[in-house]
Amino acid sequence: MGVSISLVVLIVVGFIAYQYVWGPPTIKQRVVVYAYNDRITGIDPSIEDDTGLVIIGLVYEQLLRYNPITGELEPVLAVAWNSSKNGTEWVFRLREGVVFHDGTPLNATAVKLSIERARDVYVETGRGAGYIWEALEDIEVLDEYTVKIVLKYPQRLDLLVAATYAAYIFSPKALSSSGASSYLDRKLEEWFNRGNDAGTGPYTIEYYKPDSEVRLKKFDRWWGWSLINNTQAPDYVIIKILPDPQSQYNGLISGEIDIASSVPRDYVSILLSRGFKAYNLTTYHNYLMFFNTRRYPTNITEFRKAIACALDLDEAVRLAMKGFALKGSGIVPHGFPGFTDGLYHQCGLSEALQYLSESGVQTPVRIEILYQVDYEETRIFAEVLQSRLRDLNIELILNPQPWSQLKEIAKGVWENPENTPHLIVADWWPTMPSPYDFLYVMFHSDSKEWNFAGYDNDEFEDLLDRAWELEGINYSEALSLYRRAQEIIFNDVAGINLWDEVRPFMYSARVELPPKCMNPLYMYVIYFQYVSVRI
């Protein structure tokens, strides 16, 4: 009898020790690590208009999402929509049963609050991309799941509610959670940017350090899980901030990273030979060279044409982008509404010399190019252009700067053009699926924040403004006007679209990236709800 009791005690003690040391059996979590190449600039769903998109696109949702293949809109938080004949009234029927991460049900009031905040913050402070709501006159809550949006003039509002920025819906409870007195109170923005979230998306924010790492956790109550039926979607998404392409490559090789957004382009073939895969996304991300049209000698059209003729875009794509780009044509990128083929300069050295002679500029002459210091592709491009311009007896001075400095220097073209470089290289991806986003923001004289050319042309601006208002009435005619507007930029050589990027996302064999997981409008967002992860 005593032996039996001792044996039982021994077994119990052993079991307790096992539990203490090893713990109970755990269910393995599917974790994916994604290397992103830029610091996160913010995650306020109404205000952020830069790199925070990579987080916002998973945590928040719009009413609709743009399909780049069909050019159509797909339902997200809205399941049905229609407009009046003149395009000034739009009614959206919301998806029922959707909850925010804080447990609050989605309703029409949340939609009204979210859109009005994005608009009003922009109107009050000029921050964010709320300019997309410029035509907004009123938002009416018709019932819990129906909202009517009234516009001052006709627009393709279905395109705007699918915008990359300023179109995300957040929970009204965020106001009380943040202690904000109104949606314009800075406390709300600060609350968001501390890593708090109030979205409806498939992932929630668990840890937020914008300079180094963001961790997202699967939101089990997301409305879409039952529809997509992906049992291998990651339970956790870890986004590592690794600006150095070499570090991303090393992380893939070591197994510490599953998906890399920015490995050195020269290493893509090496990774492929080692069993990694590539998702080559033809993006709406393009690189443009602006001419300072307010400073001698780039204020002379013929001089600008001489530089355009000396530039070989095919060579630039081959050398700077290692072939991972499409030669720019017009300002609007390939595959985007309003893209215009054949709108690039095909001349050469002899014509460049002819234009240089017609310009009256005496050589040798010195000009300066400003570009981003941490982008290898822009450095290579600047060096290639420097070599080409020597044939014209033009000395090109290279001025690499970090992005924050570049932007401040470039904006000086309006108030201090003589101290602003002659050439400025900058990149852009769109806020909304409209050519207006590229053309207005970068070349309209009212857009002094981003018009680095200092360009001012009444004919161009009249075409642009007419096209914008025509989108809601006659979309095809509006696209025709946008193409004509690009021809004006082309003939004036105010700026040149150098290339439209093809981005190779490299990934390991333990993950699978289906086509639906990426969309060129929502740059760098990987829709992880569609991604499969092997344990």
Secondary structure, 3 states (H helix, E strand, C coil): CHHHHHHHHHHHHHHHHHHHHHCCCCCCCCEEEEEECCCCCCCCCCCCCCCCHHHHHHHCECCEEECCCCCCEEECCEEEEEECCCCCEEEEEECCCCECCCCCECCHHHHHHHHHHHHHHHHHHCCCCHHHHCCEEEEEEEECCEEEEEECCCCCHHHHCCCCCCCCECCCHHHHHHCCCCCCCHHHHHHHHCCCCCCCCCEEEEEEECCCEEEEEECCCCCCHHHHCCCCCCCEEEEEECCCHHHHHHHHHHCCCCEECCCCHHHHHHHHHCCCEEEEEEEEEEEEEEECCCCCCCCCHHHHHHHHHHCCHHHHHHHHCCCCEEECCCCCCCCCCCCCCCCCCCCCHHHHHHHHHHHCCCCCEEEEEEEECCCHHHHHHHHHHHHHHHCCCEEEEEEEECHHHHHHHHHCCCCCHHHCCCEEEEEECCCCCCHHHHHHHHHCCCCCCCCCCCCCCHHHHHHHHHHHHHCCCCHHHHHHHHHHHHHHHHHHCCEEEEEEEEEEEEECCCEECCHHHCCCCCCCCCCHHHCEECC
